[in-house]
């Protein structure tokens, strides 16, 4: 069964994967431009989200994720489908 994350847990998970301070993970911080996320880090983030939330994220979906807001939207969609 898919598992939802609260906002604080999600920010902590993203910060851990990206090796960043959680305070820099804001709704509008652009993963590539502001946080230095490359394709390998994006893949690592997708895998971490899949494991933690027990969902499957396709490589085509992670390409569109550019901010925390996008992650939340993706997870909401995935968790709704899985419910």
N, C-alpha and C positions, 0 to 999 in steps of 0.2 A: 504494500500500500504506500502511495506517495506521502511524503512528509513535508508540511509547510514550515517555512522558517519565518521567525519574526524579523523585523527590520534590523535590529541590533545584531542578531545571529548572522544574518546575511552579510552585513557590513564586515563583521569580524572574519567570516569565511573568506570574503573577497580580499580583505587586507592581508590575511595570512597567506593566501595563494600568491598575491602580488608582492608580498614582502614590503608592505607599506603601513604607515600609521593609519588607523581607522578614521581619523579626523579628515583625511584627504579624500575619502570615499563619500562624495556628496551626490545628490540627485543629478547634478549637471556636469560633474567632472567627466570629461571625455577620456575614455580608457586609453586611446592611442595618443592623442595630443597632450593631455594633461598628466596621465599616469604612466605613460611609457609602455603600454601593453603591446606586445608583438604577437604573432600568430601562435607561437609556442605557449606563451602565457595564457592566451585566450583558450587554447585547447586544455591546458591544465585547469583553468577555471571551470570549463564545461564539465570535465571529469569530476572535479570536486563537487560541483552542484548536482551532478547525476548521482554520485554516491550518497551525498547527504540527504537529498530529497527523494531518492529512489525513483528517478525518472530517466528518460532517454532524451538527450539533446542531439539533434542532427548537426553535422558540420555546416550545413547551409543555414541553420538557425543561428548559430553562434556568430556568424559573419555580421549579422544585423545588430548585434549587441554592442553598443558604444558607450553606455553609461549605466549607473545603478538603476535608473528609471527603466531602461531597456531590460535589465536582468529581472526586475520585479514583474514587468509585463510578460516576459517569457515564462517565468515560473508560475505566474497566475494562470496563464493559458494552459501550461502543461499539467498543473495540479488540478485544474477544472476538468480536463480531459480524463485524467487518471481517476478522478473521484467517481 
